[in-house]
Amino acid sequence: MSRTLTLMLALWCCLGTAAAKPQVLDRIVAVVNDDIILQSDLDASMLSDPVVAQALAALGPDAGPEAKAAKRRELADTALDSLVTDKLVLLEAERYQLTVSDDEIDMFLRNWARQNGMETVAELEQAVMASGEFASFAAYRAWQHHQILIYRTEDAVLQVAVSDAQVREHYRKMGRGEDARVDVLRWAIRPRDEGAAARDTAYASAKQLARRVTAGEDPAVIESETGLVPRSETIGRGQIAPALEDSLFAGRQGEVVGPLTAGQGFEVFKIVEHHASDLMPFDEAKENIRRQLHDEAFAKARSEWRTDLRARAHIDVRL
């Protein structure tokens, strides 16, 4: 028996005899594709909705039942809109045959209780009922079931990935404007032509240069013998290619870095002095950056997906 037919029978039974006064126990407030949302569903959802709770709290302790009822009516459209979208996600869960078992719910409730400083689910039940946000612990359990299923569905459908290049670029943007910089001597070695032999010769020259600088030879002497002129530069974050930046800022003062591939040739650096900043080193910051970028990308993809679900659905609001 469909949910709609069950509701109709319940309403019919409440009418009783012809002399009895009709009484509406529940009503349909929205049709979503082939499913329905009842007024009781909306009421239960608003009871546990943090947005509604905050709005009611903002009325102050002296607000009476009428003021609270008016505020709930004011927020009903927004709450129903959210409920419709959640319903569409749950319908997608059915389509993809995604489920959450009772054992998984039991495990979640046990873990949730411990995370909130409770030793047993019974303590969690007491806290839930004391909050007044749910008519029963079974209703709370059903709500958590839906939340987990919604999360599982979105996680399965929205395949969001963050590349190493995106993490690196975000870190570079963070570093712009920071006072982190490094003073260097910089040599550029370019091949005579585009041929492989010329490139090999240039690389061999760069390696020889790096060895001589590492050995402590005077750059002026090297210049006079090879014609390779060093440039004295101060390089800040975000000013050179990521691969070069990583090597320079990871190097120690006095260290020779290179040869490093740069464009069509090679670069050799001697680190003269580091000027530190408060910016966290990349290796320490990268996982936090990756999580941040993932959360931002997921939120964007989630919003777009939910909008698309609504655009393709049949939605009849009867509030």
N, C-alpha and C positions, 0 to 999 in steps of 0.2 A: 504494500500500500504506500503511495507516494506521500511525502510530507504535506503537500497541499491538500490532498483528500482527507488525511487525518485531521488537519486543522478544521476543515469544513464540517466533518462529522462532530468534532468536539463543540464547535459553535452551535450546530443544530441541536445537540443534546441539551445545551444550556438554555435553549428557548423554551423547552418543556411544553406545557399545554398552551393552548391559544390564549388563555387568560393571563399567562405569566408574562412578566415584563422582560423583554430581550436584554441579555447581558453579554457584552463582548469580553471574552477572556484574553484574546490575542488577535492580532491582525497582521497582514502582510504589509511591510513598509518598503520592500524593494524586491524586484524579480531580477535575478542575475543569470542570464542564459536560461537553463532549465531548472535552476534552483531558486529558493526564496530566502529572504531574511525577514524574520518576524520582529514585531515590536519588543517582545521579550528578549530576543537576541540583542537588539540595540540597547535596551535598558541594562542588560548584563554587561555589555561592552562598555557603556558609559560609566558604570559603577567602578570598573577597574581601570579606566582611562586616566593616565596621569595628567593630561591636559585639562580634563574636566575637574579633576581633584584640585589642581592649582587654581583654576578659575573660581571654584567654590570657596577655597580657602581665602582667596583675595577679597571676597565679600566681607570678611571679618567675622568675629565671633558672635556679633549681635544680629547677623542675618537670619531672618525667619524662614519657615518652610516655603512661603510664597516666593520670596526673593530667590531661594535656591532652585525652586521649580522653574521660575522664569529663566534663570541662567542655563539650566539644563535644556530647556526648549530652544534657547538661543544657540546652543552648541550642538544640537541634535543633527543638523544638516552636515556639519563637518565630521561628526562622529560616524554618521551613516556612510559618508563618502569613503572614509577610511575602512569601514567594515566591508563595503562593496569590493574595494580593491583587494583586501585580504581574502575575501571569498573567491575572487578570480584566481589568486595564487593557489588556494587550496584546491580549486578545480584543476589547475595545472598539475598539482601533485597527484591527483587521481589519474590524469592523462598519462603521466610518466610512471605511474604505479609506485610512487614513493610513499613509504609508510613510517610510522614511529610505533614501536611495539610497547606493550605494557611494561615489559622488563626495562626498556630504555627510559621510560617515564619514571619508574621506581628508582633507577640509578640516578637520574637527574635530580629528583627530589631529595635523595639522600645527600648528594654532593652539594646541592643548593643549601640544605639545612646546615651542613658543616661550614660552608663558606660564610654563613651568616651567624656563626658562633653557637649553633644548636647541635646537640648530640643525636637527636632522633627526629624522624619525620613527624612524630606526634607533637613535638614542640613547634615544628613549623606549622602544623595544622592549627595549633592554638594561636599562633601569631597571625596567621591568615584570617582566622575568624574574628580575632580581636580588631583587625584593621577595618572590618566592615565593608571591604571592597568586593567580597564575593558572597553569594547567598549560601554557599556550602563549599566544603573542601573538594567535593567532586567537581563543582564548577571551576574551582581554581585549577584542579588537575587537568580538566578539559581545556582550559585556557592555555596552560603550559604546553599541552599536547599540540595545540594549533600553532603556538609560537615556534616550537621546535620544528614542526613540519614546514612552516613557512620559511624558516631559515634554511632548512635542508633543501627545499625546492629551489630557492634563490641561489644557493651555493652550487647546486647541480647545473642549473641553467646558465648562470652568469659566470662564464669562465674568464676571470680577470687575472692577468699576469702583469708583473712589473719587471722590466728588463734591467740588467746591470747598467746599461747606458742611461736609462731614465734616472736611476738612483744617483749615478755619477753627476749627471747634469743638474739635478736638484741640489746636490751638495755644492757644486760650483756656484750656483745662484746664491746659496746661503753664504758662501765665502766672499761674494762681491761686496765691497764696502767694508769688509773686515780689515784689520791692520796686519794680518798675517802676510808676510812677504819674505823673500829670500834674496840675498845679494849673491851674484854669481859672476864668474868669468865664463864666457860662452864662445865656443868655436863652431863654425859651420863648415862642413866639408861636402862639396858638391861634385858629382861625377862630371867628367869632361863632355860626355854625350849620354844618350839614352841607352846605350848598349850594355849588355850584361857584364862584359869585361871591364868597362869603365866604372860600373857600379861596384864591382868586386875590388877594384883598385882603390876607389874612394873609401870603401869600408876598411880595407887594410890600413890606409893612411890614418883613418879615425882611430883604429885600435892602437896603432903605434903612438899617436898623439896622446891618447888616454894613458898609456903606459908611462910615457915620459913625464906627464904632469903628475901622475901618481907617485912617481919616483922623486918628485920634488925639484925637477929642473925648472929653471927660470923661464917664464913664458916669453920674455923678450928674446932669450937665446933661441927658443923653439921657433919664434916668429922669424928671426933672422935666417934660420936654416931652412925653414919649410915654407915661409910666406903665409902661414896661417895666423891671422890676426885675431886675438880674443876681444870680445866686447864685454865691457863691464856693465851689468844690468841689475836692476832690482825688479823682481817678478812677483806679482801678487796673484792670489787665487783667481782663477777664471780668465787669466790673461794669455795662457798658452794651452796647447792641446792637452786633453786629460791624461794621456799616457805620460807625457813629459812632466806634467804637474805632479802626478803621483810619485814619480821617481825623485823629483827635486825635493818635495816637502817631506818625503820619507828619509832622505839622506841626512847624514851627519855633517856638521861643520868641518870643512877641510876635505871632505870626501869628493872624489871624482866620479861623476855619473855619466855613463855612456860607453861606447857610442849608442845613441838612440836614433831610431828611424824618424825622420822629420821631412815630410814632403818627398822630394826626389833625392834627398841626400841624408846626411847624418849630423847629429849634434853631440858635442861633448861639453860637459859643464864641470866647473869646479865650484863647490859651495863655499862661499866666503863667510857668510854669516846668516843665521836665521833670526827673524824677528817674529816672536810668538804672538798669538792672539788667543781670545777666549773660545774660538771655534774648536769644537771637539774633532779629534783626528778622524779621518774618513773611516778607517777600519772599525772604530768604536761607534760611529754614527750611522753606518750604512743600514743596519738591520732596522733601526727605528725609522729611518727614512723610507725603507722598503714597505714597512707596515703602514706608515702614513699615506704613501702614494697608493698602496693597495686599497686602503679604506676609502680614499677619495674617489678612486676609479670605480670601486664597487658601488658606492653610493650613487654615482652618476649613472652607471649601467642599470642599477636597480630602479632608479626613477624613470629612466627611458623605457625600460621593459614594462613597468607597471602602467605607464601611459599608453604603451602599445596594446597591452592587454585590454584596457578600457576601451580603446578605439575600435577593437575588433569584436567587442562583446555586445550582447543585447542587455541593456540595463534600463529597467523601468522603476523609477523611484516614486513611491506612493506615500511619502511622509506628509 
